[in-house]
Amino acid sequence: MSSFFDRIFKFFYKYISYSFAIVFFSLLGAFFGAFYAYFFGSALIPDFTMANHPEVVLVFVVTTLMAALGHSIEFGILAPIGYQGFRSDTKKLNITLRPNETIRHKDILELENILKSIIDFPKENMFAAVRYACFVFLSVMITYLIYKYPIYELALIFIGWLAAVFVYGGFSYIISDYFTGAKRVEIKKILAYRDVTIHKNYGIMSLKGKFIFLLILILLSLSVLAVFISFENASLLKISAFITMTFFEAVILIFMFFQSINLTLEQINESANSLASGGRGALPILSIDKEFIQFAENFEKATREVGRIRENLQELVEAKTSELRNSLEIVESLKKQQDGDYFLTSLLIKPLSLNKTLGSNVKTDFFIKQKKTFTFHGRENEIGGDICITRTLSLRGKDYTFFLNADAMGKSLQGAGGVLVLGAAVQSILERSNAVQSVKLLYAERWIKNAYQELHHIFESFDCSMLVSMVMGLIDDETGLVYYLNAEHPWSVLFRNEKAEFIKNNSELRKLGTPVKENSLEISTLQLQPGDVLVLGSDGRDDIEFVSMEDLRKINHDEELFLHHVERGKGDLKSIYKSILETGELTDDLSLMRISFKENLSLPARSIRKESYELMRKARTNIKDGQLEKAKQNLVDANKINPENQEISRALIRLLVRMKDYGLAAEKLNAYIEEFPGDTDLIYLASFTYKQTKEYGKAIDMGERIRLRNPGHLSNLLRLVQLYLLIGNLPKAEKTLGLTSFLTADSKRIESFKLQIEDYKKKVLD
């Protein structure tokens, strides 16, 4: 296809003129544009025919031919008889650029003017296409007005004209750009040989602009075809003609677009090879697209710098050697200072990352391997952004095991700085929790919430320059219930019955220091069974570089690979670390934490004794028969026989609430929740029961525990609003009611509470 176009171009160039050889192909764009206008007219105006619009059709045909003739004359169709065209720049091109005549003898200024004219030629050709297209439309519009055809038809014709002028103008630009390339390169080579800067100007349409034009052209063609078919007045012949025309046009433009890019890339490759082989590396680039011109300018700067370096290589080598020697001495001095800073920072971090658990049921262990190692005074140390902390904590008379596994953003000293801040803050919170009585009375959920908010506010002050991912929580040493939150840390792993699985949750909590919404804090729970092992780890456990013979690095992206390491290591940290190293090399800091619950104890399962089972059966029968008092007595007796059975206690509490015996229900709930803190449903029921017994403080505590575990529990949020109103805490009521806006809520109930709050405000003001 390239040789076919070139032969036609050379024919017109030889026998007519250089500029007309280009304009000939541009007239194809006029043909395509007229074709688009015709299809738009026949599609949008079914009545538009030669029979009922003879004057318009005649004017359209005549003016189109006149435009084509004018375009041709303007760019030199009459050159063989001595008339070179309308414009001075095209005259100069047609006179200067003649077949079989060299331009090497011309002076630099003349060559630069010719080059500028050739670079501007595609733009001028496109503008000429737009001018002649405007002439055609104005002629048609005047004809419409004179013969008083419907104005709405003129508006539809204008739409078709816009499509036509888009095709005509764009086609003219790309065609002109393609066929002027060879002359541009020839002149640029002559100027480059004379050491003249050649990359000064570029076209108005960039590489990206051409691509967008082609994309719009294809979409426009599909749109025209869709409109044409949708009006149901298209014959198979017309549709086939339009598809053929569109295909032919698209093939020409796409070929020239990619051929131009291909030739330009070949030039760049040749110039780069020339430069690498010791040549000048001149790049008289074919394209006038802005992106390639800018690249050529930078390439020229590079070639000049390479030439200068080659000329002064020996002196430069000596100078650079001296500079490197001095720099090396400075670097060694700075490294000694840096290693001292590293050593001091590592000494400060060590007392913060401690394992201080005292319980017998919950055992903890951790392993930390920081990526950055350094030597100070002959001793090898390491520093990084990972930390593990465990400690026994007492809340509401019960022992809990606090655990934290965190990864601070950044490498080496930056990460260590984050760990230093985090570790000091966590240790301060733990010390305060053991010393302040009011803190000891908090429920586990509330304690975790307060601790998280305090840590978050500390890191928020760094304006996102220091972020920390973490898993933090409390474990009930007696029951094994885990309260935890995950702030963008890798999922923890539960190792149970020789199988490892991720503990996933739907929390949207972001890293410490990241701006978060008020409603995004959610405390998750997990019930551990005797023998269970939790394995926590930073993202260093997944960022493994596989050992490969290839040059490219291959980093692990399979998160589930860590599950296989845990199973192979049977939950032992050193074995897990060994399994990871057998797979590949660490690329980041790695920290692992192991938490086991009653690992070496085998507790028998609780069973319902025969007597209590019989009483439970009777109570269920009584409830079905509506004999609630008998059912209550049977459940009370069953609870006395087997007080540790959870099923009996749940059934009794629910029956007491159903019978509205809220006093006894509240008494039973006090003991039940302490023994079974993971039963979220009964905690919710306790909030309701305490409200009925007017123990509003306890009711609010239960409601807040539910909110931390399940922020989307609408009924619980509305009950909290009601409770805060009952105790007169208006700010809390408004804030809690505001959280319902994030839910698909019951608008009537919410509006009712809003009215109550407004009434309350009025009473306070009065």
N, C-alpha and C positions, 0 to 999 in steps of 0.2 A: 504493500500500500504506500509505503514511504517513497519508493522509486517512482510509482505512478504519479503521485502528486508532484514530485520533483521534476519529472519530465514536462508536465503541463506548465509548471512555473517557469522553467527554463525557456520553453517555447515562447511564452508571452514576454519574458524578460528580453529575449533576443530580438523579437520582431516588433515589439511595441514599446514598452518602457518598464523600468524596474518597479515603480510604484503601482502601475496598472496590473502588473503580474500578481500583485498581492490583492488589489481591489477586486480582481476577477473572482477570486475565491470568496471575498467578502460578499459579493452579489449573491452567492449561494445563500447567505444568511438572509438577504432580502426576499429570496424565493421562499425560504422556510418561514419567515415572518408573515409573508402574504398568505401562505398556506394556513398558518395558525389563525390569522384573522378571518379567512374564509370559513374554517371549521367552526370558530366561535360564532360567526354570524349565522351560519346555517343551523347551528345547534340551538342558540338562544332565540333566534327570530325565524321560526319555521316559514313565515310568509315572505321572507327575504329572497326573492328570486329575480331573474332577469326580466321576467314578464311584468311584475308589478313594481320593480324599482329600476327601470332601465337607465335613468339618468345617473343614479348613484353608482351602478355597476360600471357604466361607461366612464364616469369620472375616476373611479377607483383604478380601472385598468390603465387609462391614459396617464394619470398622475404617477402610477407605479412605474410605468415605462419611462416617463420623463425623469423620475427620481433615479432610476437605474442609469439612464443616459447621462444625467447630470453628475452623478457620482463617478461614472467612468471618465467623463471629460475632465472633471476636477482633478483627477489623479493621473491623467496623461494618456487617454486613449488616442488622442490626435498627435501623439509624439512623432509618429513616422512622417507627418507632413509639417513638422516644425512647431506645433503648439504643445508645450510641455505641461499645461494644466493651469488651474486658477491660482494656486497658492505658491508663494515664493519658495517655501521649504521643499515642496514636491517638485517644483521646477529644478531646484538645485540637485535633488537626488536623481532625477531623470537625465539631467545633463552630465552629472559627474559619474554616475554608476552606469557605464555602458559595457556591453559584452566585449570581451577580448581587449579591454583597456585596463592597465594597471593603475593603482592609486598609491603605490609605494613612494613615488616621487613627490607627492603633495606635502606641503609643510604641516607642522604640528597643529597650528590654529585651524587650518582648513579641515584637517582630519577630525579634530575634536568637534567642530561644527557639524560635520557630516554624521558623526557618531551620535551626537545629541538629537539630530533630526530623525535618525533611524530609531532611536530609543523612544522618541515622542510619536513616531508614526502610528503604532497601534492605538494610542489614545486619540490622535487626530482622526483616524479612520473610524473609530467608534463614535466620536462626536458627529462626524459627517453622516454616519448612518442614522443617528438620532434626528439630525436636522431634516434629512430627506423624508424620514418617517413622519415627522411633524407636518411637513408640506403635504403629504398624502392625506393625513387625517383632517387638516384644515380645509383641504379641497372638498373632501367628502362631507364635512360638517356644513360648509357653506351651501353645498348642493341640497342637503337635507333641509336647511332653513328656507332656501329659495322655493323648493317644491313642496314645502310644508308637510313633510313626512312626520310620523309620530316621534316626539322627542325622546320617549323612553327607548325607542330603537337606537337612537344615537348614543344614549348612555351605555347600552349593551355593546354597541360597536366600539365605544371607547375602551371597554374592558378587553375586547379582543385586540384592539390596537396596542394596549399596554403589553399584552403577551407578545405581540409581534415585534414591538420595538425592543423588548427585553432580549428576544432571540436574535434579532438583526444586529443590535449593538454588541452583545456578548460574542456572537459568532465573528463579527468583524475584528474585535480585539484579539481573540485567541488565534485566528488565522494570520493576522498581521504579525503577531508576536512570533509565531512559529517560522514564517518564511523570512523574517528579517534577521533570524539568528545567525545564519552563516556569514552575512556581511558584517554584523556586529563583531563576531569573533575575528574576522580578517582584519578589521580596523584596530581592534584591541591588541592584536598581536603586533601590529606595526608600531603602535604607541608604546606598548610594553618594551619592545626592543629598543626604543629611544628613551627608556626610563621615565615615561610619563605616567602619572596616576590615571588609571583607566576606569575605576569604579566610582563614579560620582553620582550618576543618575539611575533611577529605576522606574519601572512602570507604575501606573496608578492602581493596577489590580495585582495583589499579592498572590502567592501560591495558595494560601487559604481562601482568598477571594475567588480564584478560579474554581477551586473544588466546590465551594458553596454555589457558584453559578451553575456548575454541572448538576449538582444535586437538585437545585430549584428547577432546572430545566426538565429533569426527569419527572419530578413531582408535578410540574406544570403540564407535561404531556399526559400523565395519567389523569390529571384533573380534567383536561380538555376532553379526553376520551370518555371519562365517566359522565361529564355533562352531555356530551354528544349522544351517548347511548341512552341516558336517562330520559331524554325528551322523545325517545321512540320514533324519531324521524330519520334514522340513519340506515342506509343500505349496507349490505355486506361489502360492496365495492368501495364505498366511502371509508368504511372502517379499515379495510385492508390497505387502502391508499394512505390513510393517516398513520397506521402502524408502520408501514414501510418507510414513509418519509421520516418519522421520528427515529426509527432504528438507524437509517442512513445518516441522519444528522448527528445522533448520539455517538455512533461509531467514529465519525470523522473527528469530532471534538475530543472524545476520550483518547483516541489514538494520539492526536497531537499533544494533548496534555501530558500523557505519560511518556511519549517519545521525547518531549522536551526535557522532562525530569531525568529520563534515562541518559540522554546525551550529556546533560549537565553533570550527573554523577560520574559518568565516564571521564569527563574532563577533570573533575576533582581527583579521581583515582590516579589518573595519569600524572597530574601535577604533584600529588603526594609521593608517588613512586620516584618521580624525577628529583624531588627535594631529598628523599631518603638516599638516592644514589649519588648525591653530590652535585646535582644540577641546580638551576636557578629556582625551579618550582613555580614558574610564572603561571597564573591562572586567569586567562582572558575568558571569563565565564560566559557561556551561551545565554543563560537565562537573564531576564531583567526583573525577575520577581524579587521583592524586597528581602525575603529571607536569604536567598542565595547571594544577592549582592552584599549584604552585611557579612555573610560568611566569607566571601571573596576578599572583602576589605580586611577582615581579621586575619585571613590566611596570608595576605600580602605583608601585614605587619609581622607575622611569624616568620615568613621567609626572609624579610629584611633582618630580623633579629638573628636568625640562623646564619645568614651571610656574614653579619658583623662578628658573630662568635667564631665562625670558621677563620676569619681573617686575624683575629686576636686570640686564638685558642691557647697558645702557650702562655701568654701573659695572664689570661683568665684562669688557666689551671693553677698557676702559681698563686694568684691572688685568692682563688677559692680555697686552695689548700690551707693557706694561712688563716683565712676566715673560719674554715672548718675546725682548725686546731684551736683557735681561740674560743669558738663556740662550744667545742667539746669540753674545754676546761670549765667554761661557765655552766654548761649542763651538768657536769659532774658535781660542781659545787652546789648547784640548785638541787640536784638529786639527793645529796646528803642532807640538805635542809628539809627537803620534802619527806624523806624517810624518817627524819626526826619528828616531823609533824604527824606522820602516819603512826609512829610508835606511841606518841603521846595520846593521840585519839583512841588507839586500840586499848591503851591502859584505862582510859576513861569509860570505854564501852563495857569492858569485861565485868565489872561489878553490877552492871545493869541487866545483863543477860544471865539470869540465875534460875536454877531449878530448886525451889524451896517448898516442895509439897510435903505434908506431914501425915496425910491420911493413909490408911491401910488398904482401902478398897480401890482407890484411884492411884495409879502409878504413871509417872511421866518421865520421858527421856527425850533429848534432842541432839541433833547433829548439825553442825554448821561448817560449811566449806566456802569461804569467800574466794572470789576469782582473783583478786589482786593480792599478790604476795610481795614482800619486801624484806630486805636484810638490813638490820641495824645493830651495830656493834657485834657482828658475827652471829647474831641470832635471827632465824627466819620467823617472820610473823605474817599475818594476813589482815586485811581490812576490807570492809564492804558495807552493803546496805541491808543485810538480813539480820534478824534478831528473833530470839525465842525467849519467852518469859513464862514461868509457872510459879504459882504460890497458893498456899491454903488461905482461905478467907472465911470469916464467920459472919453470917447474915441471919437475923431473926432466930438465933439460937441453933442454927444448922451450919455444918461445915460444907464449904464449897471449894472446888479446885479451880482457880483462875488460870486460863491459858491464853497465850498470845503468840501468833506467828505472823511476822510482818516483813515487808520488803519496801525499803525506801527508794525513791526515784533517784537515778544517777549512778555513776560508777565511782569506785574508790572513795575519795574524800567527800564528795558530794553526798553519796549514799550514807557514808558513815556519819556525816553531820545530821542527816535525817534520823538515823538510828539513835544518835546521842540525845536529840530532842525528845524523841518518842520514848526511849527507855527512861529518861529522867522523869518525864510526865507520868508514865505508868507507875513507876515506883512511888511517886508522890501520891497518886490516887490510892494505891494499895496501903501505904502507911496511914493515910487519913482514914481509910475504911476500917482499919483495925483500932484506931484511936478515938474516933468520933462516934458517940452513941447514936445520934440521929441517923448516921449512915448505916449503922449495923441493923437498923429496923427496916431498911428498904427490902422490897422483894427483889429477886434476882433480875427480873426483866427491867425494873426501874434502875437498878444499879448499873446494868450494862448500858442503858440509854444515857444515864448521866455521864458515865465514863466516856462513851463515844462522843457525846456532844462537847465535853471538855477537851478531848484530844483534837476533835475537828476544829474547834475555835482556835486552838493554838496554831495548827498548821494553816488555817485559813488566813492568818495574819501574814503569811509568806507570799500572798498573791499568786498562788499556783506555781511558784518556783520550786516548791518542795512538796511532793505528793507521796503518800504511803498507802500501799495495799496491805490488807491484813485480814486475818481471821481471829476473832476475840470472843471469849465466852466463859461461862461458869458451868461446872458439873456438880450436881448434888451428890456428895460422897456416899450417901446412904441409898438413894433410889437409882442413881445413874442417869438422871434426866439432864440432858445437855441444853443449855440456853446459849445461843451463839448468833453472831452476825458476820457476814462476809462482805468486805468492802473491796470489790474487784480483785480478790485474791483467787488463785486456782482452787478448784473444788477440793474439799477434804475427802478422804477415802475411809470407808468403813470396812474393816477386815473382820468378817464373821464366818465361821465354819469353813475356813480355808479359802473363802471367796472374797474378792475385793470389788467394791462398787463405789461410785461417786455419791456424795451427799449433795444433791442439787436443790436449789431453792429459786424462787422467783424474785428475790430481792433485787432492787435497782440501785442499791447503795453504791456510791462512787468512792474513789480513794479519799483518804483524809486530806483535807485542804482543797477539795473540789467543791465549788458552790452546789448545794443540794437543796431540794424542796423540803419543806417541813414534813410532808406526809411520806417521805421516802424511807424513813427509818422503820425497819421491821425486824423483830427478834424471832428467830426460828428456834424450834425445839426438836430434840431427837432423844428417844429412849434407848439407852444402852442396856444390853443384856449381859449377864455374867459371861466373861470370856471374850467380849468384844474389844477390838483395838481400833482406835482412830489414828490415822496417819495424815498429818498436815504437812504441806510443803510449799515453797515459793516457786515462781515460774522457772527457776533454774533447773527444776526436775524435768521440764519438757524441752528446754532450749539446748538440745544436744546436737552436736555436729557429728554426723556419721562418718566413719572411716571409709574413704573411697579412693580409688586409683585415679579418678578424674580430677581435672584442675578446678572445676566449679565446686563451691561449697554446697553441701547438702544438709540442711537443717531439718530436724524433726518437726512435723506439724501435727502429729497424731497424739492427742491428749490422752487417749486410752492406753498408750504404751506404758504409762506410769502404773496402771492397774496390774499389768503383767510383772513389773518390777516388784510390786508389793507382794504379789502371790508367790513369786520366785523366792523372795526374801522372807516369806512367812511372817511379815509384819515387823521384822527386826531391821533397825535403821542401818546398821553397818552392812548387812546383807543386801539391803535395797540399794545402798550407795555402790556396792561392788557390782550389782547387776546393771546399774546405770552406766558405769565405766566400761563394762564389757560391751555395751551397745555403741558407745561413742565418747566424745570428749565434751566436757562442760564448757559452755560459752558465757555463763552468767553465774552470779552468786547462787549457792544452793543452801537451803535450810530445811531440815526435816524435823518434825515433832511426832512423838509416839505417846498416845494416851491409852491406857488399858483400864478396864473396869472388872474388878473381882476375877482377875485372870486365872488365878490358881484356886479359886473356890468353886465348888460344885454344890449349888443350893437346890434342894428339892422344890419342885413346883408346888405352889399353894393349891390345896384341894378343898372342896366344900365337904364338910362332914355330913354324915348321913342324916343327922337330926336337922341341921340347918337346911339341907337340900329339901327335905320333906316340908319344912316350914315355908321355904321359897315357893314350892309348888302350890301349897295351899294359898299363899298370898296372891299368886297370879290368878288362881281360880276365883278368889274373893273379889279381886279388881274387876274381872270380867262380869261377875254377878252384881257389881255395884256396892258390895259390902266393904267399904273403904276402912271402917274402924277395925274390922276383923283382919283385913289385910295389913293394916298398920301394926297391930299387936303381933301378928305372925312374923313380920319383918323385924320388929324390935327384938323379939325373942331370938330370931335367927342371927341378928347382929351381935347379941350377947354371947351366943354359943361360938360364933366364928367371926370375931371383930376384925380380923385382918383381911377378910375376903372383900375385894373391891366391888364385885357384882352385887352383893347384898347391900353394901353401903350406898351404892348408886341408886338401887331400886328404892331403898328406904327414904333417901333424901328427896327423890322425885315425887314419891307418894306424899310426903309431908308438905311439899310445896303445893301439890295438887289439892290437898285438904286445907291449905292455907294455915297450917300450923308452922308459921314462919319462925317462931322462937326456937322450937326444937330443931327445925331444919337448919337454922343458922348455927346452932351448937354442933350439929353433926358435920356441917360443912367446914367449920374451923379445923376439926381433926382430919377430915378427909383430904382437904387441899394440902395440908402439911405433909401427909403421907403420899399422896398422889398428885404432885404439882403439875404433871404433864397433861392432866385431864382438862382441856380447854373448855369443853362444854359445861362441866360442873363449875368452873370458875365464872363463866358467864351467868349460870344460874345463881351462883353465890352473890353476884352483883345485884341481881333482882331481889333476892331474899333479904340482903342487908338493907336495901332501899325500903322494903316493907316493914322491917323492924326499926327503921329510922336511924340505922347506923350508917350515916351518909359517908363518913370517912372511909369505912371499910368497903362500902359499895363503890366508891370512886377508885380505891386502890385496885379492886378486882376489875373494874372497867378499863382502867389504864393498862393493866396487864394484858387484857384481851386486845386493846388497841395496838400495843407493841408487837403482839404476835400476829394479829390480823388487822392491819390498818383499814382494810376495805369492809369491815363488818358494820354495815349501816345502822342496824338496830342498836348495837352497842354504842356507836357514836351519838345517836339521838338520846339514848338513856343518859350518857355522860353529860350532854347539854342540860337535860332536865335536872340531874343531880347538882351540877354547878349552880344552876338557878336557885335550887332549894337552899343551898348554903350561902347564896348571895355573892358568888364569885363570877361577876359579869364578864370580865376579860377572858377568863377560861372558857366560859360558855360560848362567847362569840368566836373565839379561836377554834374551838372544837366544831362548832356549827360550820365554820368556813371549810373544814376538811371534807365535808359532805359534797362540796362543789366538784370534787374530783371523781365522784361516783355517779352512776346512773341512779339517782335517788328518787324517793317518794316526794314529789314537789309539794303536795298538800301538807304533809307533816312538817317539812322544812319551813314552809311559809308560816305555819302555826307557831313554830318556835321563834321565828323572826319577830312575829307580832308580840309574843310574850316578852322577848328581850326589849323591844321598843317600849312596851308598857312599863317594864321594870325601870328603864331609864327615866321615863316621865315621872314615875313615883319618886325616884331618887332626887330629881331636879326640883320637884314640888316640895 
